[in-house]
């Protein structure tokens, strides 16, 4: 697959990533009655490894390709979280925000590590997982 053929898919995954970050930030501060229910954390734990896997298998089987979704996630969280729509701060200084950041970092780094290990194994001729 050529670079030009991959560009629309890369753009689609970029848009999906930013939209998922918006949903994560919107649902992170959700309360059911007096109980906080950080649904954004569940979304990031499922979506970020999927984005890394989709990028490595469909677009770019390189370490840069594996790192791209994680970097886009961090940048999107910082931009949308600090400078949200209408000047709202979607990432206030609460434990729910910290949970989202830690869960996203952990999920992203674990998925990145697994992707890099699989890329290295494929380059050496053997397969993992």
GROMACS elastic network, one bead per residue, 0.5 to 0.9 nm:
[ bonds ]
;  ai    aj funct       b0    kb
    1     4     6  0.82951   500
    1     5     6  0.62261   500
    1     6     6  0.68696   500
    1    59     6  0.85902   500
    2     5     6  0.52230   500
    2     6     6  0.63998   500
    2     7     6  0.88773   500
    3     6     6  0.51123   500
    3     7     6  0.62765   500
    3    59     6  0.85877   500
    4     7     6  0.52651   500
    4     8     6  0.77691   500
    5     8     6  0.67850   500
    5     9     6  0.78047   500
    6     9     6  0.53823   500
    6    10     6  0.61275   500
    6    11     6  0.86828   500
    6    58     6  0.80121   500
    6    59     6  0.58224   500
    6    60     6  0.85140   500
    7    10     6  0.50258   500
    7    11     6  0.61095   500
    7    12     6  0.85546   500
    7    59     6  0.82597   500
    8    11     6  0.50534   500
    8    12     6  0.61060   500
    8    13     6  0.86465   500
    9    13     6  0.61935   500
    9    14     6  0.85497   500
    9    55     6  0.89787   500
    9    58     6  0.81996   500
    9    59     6  0.72713   500
   10    13     6  0.51618   500
   10    14     6  0.61558   500
   10    15     6  0.87057   500
   10    55     6  0.76000   500
   10    58     6  0.88803   500
   10    59     6  0.66335   500
   11    15     6  0.62451   500
   11    16     6  0.85847   500
   12    15     6  0.51637   500
   12    16     6  0.61129   500
   12    17     6  0.85197   500
   13    17     6  0.59903   500
   13    18     6  0.86524   500
   13    51     6  0.73378   500
   13    54     6  0.83897   500
   13    55     6  0.77354   500
   13    69     6  0.83881   500
   14    17     6  0.50688   500
   14    18     6  0.63450   500
   14    19     6  0.86686   500
   14    69     6  0.76344   500
   14    72     6  0.75039   500
   15    18     6  0.52231   500
   15    19     6  0.61539   500
   15    20     6  0.85331   500
   16    19     6  0.51131   500
   16    20     6  0.60359   500
   16    21     6  0.86015   500
   16    51     6  0.88534   500
   17    20     6  0.51154   500
   17    21     6  0.62748   500
   17    22     6  0.87341   500
   17    47     6  0.83647   500
   17    48     6  0.81366   500
   17    51     6  0.74693   500
   17    69     6  0.73167   500
   17    72     6  0.73392   500
   17    73     6  0.66813   500
   17    76     6  0.82969   500
   18    21     6  0.50738   500
   18    22     6  0.63244   500
   18    23     6  0.87965   500
   18    72     6  0.76837   500
   18    73     6  0.71249   500
   18    76     6  0.60730   500
   18    77     6  0.84294   500
   18    80     6  0.88956   500
   19    22     6  0.50018   500
   19    23     6  0.63339   500
   19    24     6  0.85933   500
   20    23     6  0.50503   500
   20    24     6  0.60461   500
   20    25     6  0.85845   500
   20    43     6  0.77900   500
   20    44     6  0.79347   500
   20    47     6  0.76454   500
   20    73     6  0.88966   500
   21    25     6  0.61138   500
   21    26     6  0.84990   500
   21    40     6  0.84082   500
   21    43     6  0.88690   500
   21    44     6  0.79045   500
   21    73     6  0.68437   500
   21    76     6  0.65608   500
   21    77     6  0.62384   500
   21    80     6  0.79844   500
   22    25     6  0.52476   500
   22    26     6  0.61446   500
   22    27     6  0.86538   500
   22    76     6  0.82529   500
   22    77     6  0.79635   500
   22    80     6  0.70672   500
   22    81     6  0.85366   500
   23    26     6  0.50330   500
   23    27     6  0.60422   500
   23    28     6  0.82848   500
   23    40     6  0.69534   500
   23    43     6  0.81865   500
   24    27     6  0.53715   500
   24    28     6  0.58054   500
   24    38     6  0.87680   500
   24    39     6  0.71957   500
   24    41     6  0.69264   500
   24    42     6  0.84562   500
   24    43     6  0.62470   500
   24    44     6  0.67906   500
   24    77     6  0.89433   500
   24   100     6  0.81949   500
   25    28     6  0.52088   500
   25    29     6  0.74447   500
   25    40     6  0.61817   500
   25    77     6  0.77221   500
   25    80     6  0.80957   500
   25    81     6  0.69789   500
   25    90     6  0.60388   500
   25    91     6  0.69049   500
   25    97     6  0.84699   500
   25   100     6  0.84247   500
   26    29     6  0.67674   500
   26    30     6  0.77123   500
   26    40     6  0.73878   500
   26    90     6  0.70522   500
   27    30     6  0.52839   500
   27    37     6  0.83528   500
   27    38     6  0.65313   500
   27    39     6  0.54531   500
   27    40     6  0.50943   500
   27    41     6  0.86461   500
   28    31     6  0.89185   500
   28    36     6  0.87226   500
   28    37     6  0.72918   500
   28    39     6  0.54098   500
   28    41     6  0.67165   500
   28    90     6  0.88531   500
   28    91     6  0.86984   500
   28    96     6  0.65678   500
   28    97     6  0.72825   500
   28   100     6  0.73834   500
   29    36     6  0.69618   500
   29    37     6  0.71642   500
   29    38     6  0.59463   500
   29    39     6  0.80456   500
   29    40     6  0.80684   500
   29    90     6  0.84973   500
   29    91     6  0.87271   500
   29    96     6  0.67426   500
   29    97     6  0.80688   500
   30    35     6  0.86805   500
   30    36     6  0.60309   500
   30    37     6  0.54433   500
   30    38     6  0.60087   500
   30    39     6  0.71185   500
   30    40     6  0.86976   500
   31    34     6  0.63175   500
   31    35     6  0.54851   500
   31    37     6  0.54366   500
   31    38     6  0.79076   500
   32    35     6  0.53910   500
   32    36     6  0.64201   500
   32    37     6  0.67115   500
   33    36     6  0.79980   500
   36    96     6  0.82958   500
   37    40     6  0.87565   500
   37    96     6  0.88008   500
   38    41     6  0.58453   500
   38    42     6  0.75131   500
   38    96     6  0.64118   500
   38    97     6  0.89007   500
   38    99     6  0.84075   500
   38   100     6  0.80994   500
   39    42     6  0.53042   500
   39    43     6  0.64655   500
   39    44     6  0.88879   500
   40    44     6  0.62172   500
   40    45     6  0.86223   500
   40   100     6  0.67997   500
   41    44     6  0.52090   500
   41    45     6  0.61826   500
   41    46     6  0.87565   500
   41    96     6  0.84867   500
   41    99     6  0.69856   500
   41   100     6  0.51275   500
   41   101     6  0.85021   500
   41   103     6  0.64424   500
   41   104     6  0.74722   500
   42    45     6  0.51513   500
   42    46     6  0.64147   500
   42    47     6  0.85853   500
   42   100     6  0.88472   500
   42   103     6  0.86863   500
   43    46     6  0.53731   500
   43    47     6  0.58792   500
   43    48     6  0.82648   500
   44    47     6  0.51174   500
   44    48     6  0.55675   500
   44    49     6  0.83112   500
   44   100     6  0.76198   500
   44   103     6  0.72143   500
   44   104     6  0.57751   500
   44   107     6  0.76030   500
   44   108     6  0.88489   500
   45    48     6  0.62664   500
   45    49     6  0.71432   500
   45   103     6  0.66238   500
   45   104     6  0.65761   500
   45   106     6  0.86016   500
   45   107     6  0.58038   500
   45   108     6  0.84169   500
   46    49     6  0.63313   500
   46    50     6  0.66584   500
   46   107     6  0.83400   500
   47    50     6  0.50899   500
   47    51     6  0.61293   500
   47    52     6  0.87583   500
   48    51     6  0.50493   500
   48    52     6  0.62983   500
   48    53     6  0.86168   500
   48    69     6  0.73197   500
   48    70     6  0.72176   500
   48    73     6  0.79337   500
   48   104     6  0.72800   500
   48   107     6  0.66072   500
   48   108     6  0.59333   500
   48   111     6  0.77893   500
   49    52     6  0.51336   500
   49    53     6  0.61217   500
   49    54     6  0.85308   500
   49    69     6  0.89433   500
   49    70     6  0.89361   500
   49   107     6  0.63385   500
   49   108     6  0.61776   500
   49   109     6  0.88851   500
   49   110     6  0.79639   500
   49   111     6  0.50882   500
   49   112     6  0.79369   500
   50    53     6  0.50961   500
   50    54     6  0.60020   500
   50    55     6  0.84847   500
   50   111     6  0.83294   500
   51    54     6  0.50839   500
   51    55     6  0.60224   500
   51    56     6  0.85648   500
   51    66     6  0.89087   500
   51    69     6  0.62230   500
   51    70     6  0.84774   500
   52    55     6  0.52051   500
   52    56     6  0.61951   500
   52    57     6  0.86037   500
   52    65     6  0.79322   500
   52    66     6  0.55189   500
   52    67     6  0.74854   500
   52    68     6  0.78117   500
   52    69     6  0.57698   500
   52    70     6  0.73379   500
   52   108     6  0.76686   500
   52   111     6  0.64143   500
   52   112     6  0.67316   500
   52   115     6  0.75245   500
   53    56     6  0.52639   500
   53    57     6  0.60607   500
   53    58     6  0.83088   500
   53    66     6  0.75781   500
   53   111     6  0.74668   500
   53   112     6  0.85601   500
   53   115     6  0.69907   500
   54    57     6  0.53066   500
   54    58     6  0.56717   500
   54    59     6  0.74853   500
   55    58     6  0.54561   500
   55    59     6  0.50927   500
   55    60     6  0.61022   500
   55    61     6  0.75065   500
   55    65     6  0.62425   500
   55    66     6  0.65456   500
   55    68     6  0.81491   500
   55    69     6  0.74892   500
   56    59     6  0.59326   500
   56    60     6  0.50881   500
   56    62     6  0.67859   500
   56    63     6  0.83507   500
   56    65     6  0.58691   500
   56    66     6  0.56224   500
   56   115     6  0.70729   500
   56   119     6  0.85721   500
   57    60     6  0.68508   500
   57    61     6  0.60772   500
   58    61     6  0.77031   500
   59    65     6  0.74089   500
   60    63     6  0.83790   500
   60    64     6  0.78437   500
   60    66     6  0.76299   500
   61    64     6  0.82952   500
   61    65     6  0.61301   500
   61    66     6  0.72415   500
   61   115     6  0.84701   500
   61   116     6  0.88350   500
   61   119     6  0.66776   500
   62    65     6  0.50364   500
   62    66     6  0.63020   500
   62    67     6  0.86800   500
   62   115     6  0.86496   500
   62   116     6  0.75727   500
   62   119     6  0.68282   500
   63    67     6  0.61199   500
   63    68     6  0.85806   500
   63   112     6  0.80540   500
   63   115     6  0.77620   500
   63   116     6  0.59164   500
   63   119     6  0.77450   500
   64    67     6  0.50567   500
   64    68     6  0.60513   500
   65    68     6  0.52724   500
   65    69     6  0.76727   500
   66    69     6  0.67704   500
   66    70     6  0.77304   500
   66   111     6  0.82378   500
   66   112     6  0.56625   500
   66   113     6  0.86300   500
   66   115     6  0.63589   500
   66   116     6  0.71382   500
   67    70     6  0.54313   500
   67    71     6  0.61981   500
   67    72     6  0.86414   500
   67   108     6  0.84986   500
   67   109     6  0.86635   500
   67   112     6  0.62821   500
   68    71     6  0.51854   500
   68    72     6  0.60397   500
   68    73     6  0.84880   500
   69    72     6  0.50358   500
   69    73     6  0.60006   500
   69    74     6  0.86658   500
   69   108     6  0.81440   500
   70    73     6  0.50320   500
   70    74     6  0.63159   500
   70    75     6  0.86798   500
   70   104     6  0.84495   500
   70   105     6  0.79543   500
   70   108     6  0.55312   500
   70   109     6  0.76619   500
   70   112     6  0.78391   500
   71    74     6  0.51676   500
   71    75     6  0.61483   500
   71    76     6  0.84484   500
   71   108     6  0.89646   500
   72    75     6  0.51478   500
   72    76     6  0.59095   500
   72    77     6  0.84502   500
   73    76     6  0.51303   500
   73    77     6  0.60444   500
   73    78     6  0.85732   500
   73   104     6  0.81933   500
   73   108     6  0.87078   500
   74    77     6  0.51870   500
   74    78     6  0.62104   500
   74    79     6  0.86277   500
   74   101     6  0.84774   500
   74   104     6  0.83312   500
   74   105     6  0.82150   500
   75    78     6  0.52124   500
   75    79     6  0.60939   500
   75    80     6  0.84105   500
   76    79     6  0.51687   500
   76    80     6  0.57289   500
   76    81     6  0.77086   500
   77    80     6  0.53856   500
   77    81     6  0.52585   500
   77    82     6  0.79499   500
   77    91     6  0.81634   500
   77   101     6  0.84426   500
   78    81     6  0.51134   500
   78    82     6  0.57896   500
   78    83     6  0.79283   500
   78    91     6  0.82764   500
   79    82     6  0.55275   500
   79    83     6  0.55702   500
   79    84     6  0.72065   500
   80    83     6  0.53100   500
   80    85     6  0.76495   500
   80    89     6  0.79806   500
   80    90     6  0.70131   500
   80    91     6  0.82101   500
   81    84     6  0.57288   500
   81    88     6  0.82907   500
   81    89     6  0.57303   500
   81    92     6  0.79160   500
   82    87     6  0.82275   500
   82    88     6  0.76080   500
   82    89     6  0.51100   500
   82    90     6  0.65242   500
   82    91     6  0.62800   500
   82    92     6  0.82200   500
   83    86     6  0.80920   500
   83    87     6  0.56191   500
   83    88     6  0.64905   500
   83    89     6  0.60908   500
   83    90     6  0.78698   500
   84    87     6  0.53839   500
   84    89     6  0.55826   500
   84    90     6  0.60823   500
   84    91     6  0.87848   500
   85    88     6  0.57999   500
   85    89     6  0.82770   500
   85    90     6  0.87270   500
   86    89     6  0.89992   500
   88    91     6  0.89799   500
   89    92     6  0.61552   500
   90    97     6  0.88769   500
   91    94     6  0.80451   500
   91    96     6  0.86889   500
   91    97     6  0.57553   500
   91    98     6  0.88798   500
   92    95     6  0.89708   500
   92    96     6  0.85836   500
   92    97     6  0.65010   500
   93    96     6  0.82897   500
   93    97     6  0.64909   500
   93    98     6  0.76675   500
   94    97     6  0.54235   500
   94    98     6  0.66032   500
   94    99     6  0.87691   500
   95    98     6  0.50146   500
   95    99     6  0.60382   500
   95   100     6  0.86150   500
   96   100     6  0.62539   500
   96   101     6  0.87319   500
   97   100     6  0.51002   500
   97   101     6  0.62958   500
   97   102     6  0.86463   500
   98   101     6  0.51177   500
   98   102     6  0.60565   500
   98   103     6  0.83937   500
   99   102     6  0.52178   500
   99   103     6  0.58815   500
   99   104     6  0.83051   500
  100   103     6  0.52444   500
  100   104     6  0.59300   500
  100   105     6  0.84265   500
  101   104     6  0.51731   500
  101   105     6  0.60130   500
  101   106     6  0.85049   500
  102   105     6  0.51110   500
  102   106     6  0.60291   500
  102   107     6  0.84673   500
  103   106     6  0.51390   500
  103   107     6  0.59600   500
  103   108     6  0.83085   500
  104   107     6  0.51826   500
  104   108     6  0.58231   500
  104   109     6  0.83440   500
  105   108     6  0.51617   500
  105   109     6  0.59595   500
  105   110     6  0.84436   500
  106   109     6  0.52695   500
  106   110     6  0.60317   500
  106   111     6  0.84524   500
  107   110     6  0.52942   500
  107   111     6  0.60754   500
  107   112     6  0.84553   500
  108   111     6  0.51950   500
  108   112     6  0.59658   500
  108   113     6  0.85417   500
  109   113     6  0.60019   500
  109   114     6  0.85058   500
  110   113     6  0.51405   500
  110   114     6  0.61874   500
  110   115     6  0.85763   500
  111   114     6  0.51534   500
  111   115     6  0.61076   500
  111   116     6  0.86247   500
  112   115     6  0.50918   500
  112   116     6  0.61385   500
  112   117     6  0.85778   500
  113   116     6  0.51490   500
  113   117     6  0.61346   500
  113   118     6  0.85984   500
  114   117     6  0.51165   500
  114   118     6  0.61956   500
  114   119     6  0.86199   500
  114   129     6  0.89310   500
  115   118     6  0.50937   500
  115   119     6  0.61180   500
  115   120     6  0.85926   500
  116   120     6  0.60919   500
  116   121     6  0.84687   500
  117   120     6  0.51209   500
  117   121     6  0.60599   500
  117   122     6  0.85446   500
  117   128     6  0.77327   500
  118   122     6  0.60326   500
  118   123     6  0.85152   500
  118   126     6  0.89363   500
  118   127     6  0.67721   500
  118   128     6  0.58683   500
  118   129     6  0.76459   500
  119   122     6  0.50963   500
  119   123     6  0.61691   500
  119   124     6  0.86860   500
  119   127     6  0.88418   500
  120   123     6  0.50590   500
  120   124     6  0.62694   500
  120   125     6  0.86841   500
  120   126     6  0.87784   500
  120   127     6  0.89460   500
  121   124     6  0.51414   500
  121   125     6  0.62077   500
  121   126     6  0.51808   500
  121   127     6  0.53780   500
  121   128     6  0.64976   500
  122   125     6  0.50747   500
  122   126     6  0.56294   500
  122   127     6  0.57462   500
  122   128     6  0.81529   500
  123   126     6  0.76672   500
  124   127     6  0.85506   500
